[in-house]
Amino acid sequence: MSLSATSHRIPLNDGHSVPIIGLGTYSDPVPSPKGLCAEAVKVAIDTGYRHFDGAYIYKNEHEVGEAIREKIAEGKVKREDIFYCGKLWATHHVPDMVRPCLERTLKILKLDYVDLYIVEIPMAFKPGDEIYPKDENGKWLYHESNLCATWEALEACKDAGLVKSLGVSNFNRRQLELILNKPGLKHKPVSNQVECHPYFTQPKLLKFCQQHDIVIIAYSPLGTCRNPSWVNVYCPPLLKDAFLNSLGEKYNKTPAQIVLRFNIQRGVVVIPKSFNPERIKENFQIFDFSLTEEEMKNIEALNKNIRFVQMLMWSDHPEYPFHDEY
Ligand SMILES: NC(=O)c1ccc[n+]([C@@H]2O[C@H](COP(=O)([O-])OP(=O)(O)OC[C@H]3O[C@@H](n4cnc5c(N)ncnc54)[C@H](OP(=O)(O)O)[C@@H]3O)[C@@H](O)[C@H]2O)c1
């Protein structure tokens, strides 16, 4: 696959396309120190990034919007060059709440539409403004999920012009099939955003998605920030891997550049997060070399089938996606 930084976009099944690399904006801690996210987005735009992955629950969506609008005002980019992905949180799955939730994101961003809006997790929580609802004993408050009804409300948002493309995140095969087989389906999901990197290569889900024209968008493509409060640190640090480092030496690249190149070379979109100007630039320098077929196979063989992001606190939710094999 020949890939160029300026033009490489992957076609989506609805006629739109997505830039193969985007900037992740989930900061640890949430929210990020004031102004850091906006600066990162501006550096990223100057570097050549056009795709930004955000969410209401990251609490810095206003900074992403501010930076994008500033770069548009400067004449550096046009709105249509930018691809912004926002997310519908678990407390807003009830159909009547879907459009107001998207409208809230548009208001925060001060934009007229988002390019992609995705169901962030397939599990519904108690509807309302409490992002992580729990009872007085600390027990999670869930809500009965009806993913097809939520999807229909999203389809109406697309028809109203508030969003160009619709997708999902953290969906397993069964949950994707629920949507794909929904009677009267109007708009197919264009993408499934899931954890994906050399230690968790997702071979079966990737194949299933490719068969259904659904693009995989790899979150935590560098192996996360390894904060033990939400990351499974029993899985060794990805970027310390000896084989990945030896490939880095061969190509005069960092292990981060090797793992990002691995995914884009097999058609998987990557959204590495960095708020550090040097690393933002480093993560984008992945279009001037390619891995051999044998190296791609050897990287695939590093798969440990262990997630960094397990979301175990919700494993008793009826729609917890990670009990299934894929
Ligand atoms: N849909 C979901 O459920 C979901 C879940 C998780 C993440 N996401 C999305 O995916 C994005 C990326 O995932 P992630 O943030 O979990 O992890 P990630 O991108 O794999 O890793 C981010 C960590 O790597 C560091 N880093 C960045 N570039 C580096 C480099 N070149 N060398 C060494 N370290 C580097 C970052 O620190 P610095 O900032 O200091 O550079 C940060 O600590 C998120 O920001 C978010 O937008 C979505």
The ligand as an SDF file (V2000), in Angstrom:
LIG
                    3D

 48 52  0  0  0  0  0  0  0  0999 V2000
  -12.9680    4.7600   22.1340 N   0  0  0  0  0  0  0  0  0  0  0  0
  -12.3400    4.4710   23.2520 C   0  0  0  0  0  0  0  0  0  0  0  0
  -12.8690    3.7690   24.1300 O   0  0  0  0  0  0  0  0  0  0  0  0
  -10.9500    4.9900   23.4540 C   0  0  0  0  0  0  0  0  0  0  0  0
  -10.1610    4.4350   24.4840 C   0  0  0  0  0  0  0  0  0  0  0  0
   -8.8580    4.9030   24.6360 C   0  0  0  0  0  0  0  0  0  0  0  0
   -8.3650    5.8790   23.7820 C   0  0  0  0  0  0  0  0  0  0  0  0
   -9.1630    6.4200   22.7920 N   0  0  0  0  0  0  0  0  0  0  0  0
   -8.6380    7.4520   21.8610 C   0  0  0  0  0  0  0  0  0  0  0  0
   -7.4000    7.0080   21.3260 O   0  0  0  0  0  0  0  0  0  0  0  0
   -6.3800    7.9550   21.6050 C   0  0  0  0  0  0  0  0  0  0  0  0
   -5.0330    7.2790   21.7680 C   0  0  0  0  0  0  0  0  0  0  0  0
   -5.0510    6.2990   22.7900 O   0  0  0  0  0  0  0  0  0  0  0  0
   -4.3380    6.4700   24.2050 P   0  0  0  0  0  0  0  0  0  0  0  0
   -4.3090    7.9140   24.5490 O   0  0  0  0  0  0  0  0  0  0  0  0
   -4.9880    5.5170   25.1380 O   0  0  0  0  0  0  0  0  0  0  0  0
   -2.8700    5.9190   24.0160 O   0  0  0  0  0  0  0  0  0  0  0  0
   -1.6580    6.0050   22.9820 P   0  0  0  0  0  0  0  0  0  0  0  0
   -1.9030    6.9830   21.9010 O   0  0  0  0  0  0  0  0  0  0  0  0
   -1.3210    4.6030   22.6310 O   0  0  0  0  0  0  0  0  0  0  0  0
   -0.4910    6.5180   23.9430 O   0  0  0  0  0  0  0  0  0  0  0  0
   -0.4800    7.7970   24.4920 C   0  0  0  0  0  0  0  0  0  0  0  0
    0.7280    7.8890   25.4330 C   0  0  0  0  0  0  0  0  0  0  0  0
    1.9460    7.7160   24.6870 O   0  0  0  0  0  0  0  0  0  0  0  0
    2.7810    8.8610   24.8610 C   0  0  0  0  0  0  0  0  0  0  0  0
    3.4230    9.0810   23.5480 N   0  0  0  0  0  0  0  0  0  0  0  0
    2.9170    9.6950   22.4630 C   0  0  0  0  0  0  0  0  0  0  0  0
    3.7820    9.6570   21.4340 N   0  0  0  0  0  0  0  0  0  0  0  0
    4.8730    8.9970   21.8810 C   0  0  0  0  0  0  0  0  0  0  0  0
    6.1070    8.6450   21.2750 C   0  0  0  0  0  0  0  0  0  0  0  0
    6.3850    8.9680   20.0200 N   0  0  0  0  0  0  0  0  0  0  0  0
    7.0080    7.9580   22.0350 N   0  0  0  0  0  0  0  0  0  0  0  0
    6.7550    7.6340   23.3200 C   0  0  0  0  0  0  0  0  0  0  0  0
    5.5890    7.9410   23.9540 N   0  0  0  0  0  0  0  0  0  0  0  0
    4.6540    8.6220   23.2280 C   0  0  0  0  0  0  0  0  0  0  0  0
    1.8450    9.9850   25.2790 C   0  0  0  0  0  0  0  0  0  0  0  0
    2.5050   10.9550   26.0820 O   0  0  0  0  0  0  0  0  0  0  0  0
    2.7050   12.5030   25.6320 P   0  0  0  0  0  0  0  0  0  0  0  0
    1.3600   13.1340   25.4570 O   0  0  0  0  0  0  0  0  0  0  0  0
    3.4630   13.0630   26.7940 O   0  0  0  0  0  0  0  0  0  0  0  0
    3.5190   12.4780   24.3630 O   0  0  0  0  0  0  0  0  0  0  0  0
    0.8130    9.2300   26.1110 C   0  0  0  0  0  0  0  0  0  0  0  0
    1.2850    8.9990   27.4360 O   0  0  0  0  0  0  0  0  0  0  0  0
   -6.9060    8.6690   22.8610 C   0  0  0  0  0  0  0  0  0  0  0  0
   -6.2410    9.8830   23.0960 O   0  0  0  0  0  0  0  0  0  0  0  0
   -8.3520    8.8050   22.5210 C   0  0  0  0  0  0  0  0  0  0  0  0
   -8.5390    9.8820   21.6160 O   0  0  0  0  0  0  0  0  0  0  0  0
  -10.4390    5.9630   22.6170 C   0  0  0  0  0  0  0  0  0  0  0  0
  1  2  1  0
  2  3  2  0
  2  4  1  0
  4  5  1  0
  4 48  2  0
  5  6  2  0
  6  7  1  0
  7  8  2  0
  8  9  1  0
  8 48  1  0
  9 10  1  0
  9 46  1  0
 10 11  1  0
 11 12  1  0
 11 44  1  0
 12 13  1  0
 13 14  1  0
 14 15  2  0
 14 16  1  0
 14 17  1  0
 17 18  1  0
 18 19  2  0
 18 20  1  0
 18 21  1  0
 21 22  1  0
 22 23  1  0
 23 24  1  0
 23 42  1  0
 24 25  1  0
 25 26  1  0
 25 36  1  0
 26 27  1  0
 26 35  1  0
 27 28  2  0
 28 29  1  0
 29 30  1  0
 29 35  2  0
 30 31  1  0
 30 32  2  0
 32 33  1  0
 33 34  2  0
 34 35  1  0
 36 37  1  0
 36 42  1  0
 37 38  1  0
 38 39  2  0
 38 40  1  0
 38 41  1  0
 42 43  1  0
 44 45  1  0
 44 46  1  0
 46 47  1  0
M  CHG  2   8   1  16  -1
M  END
$$$$
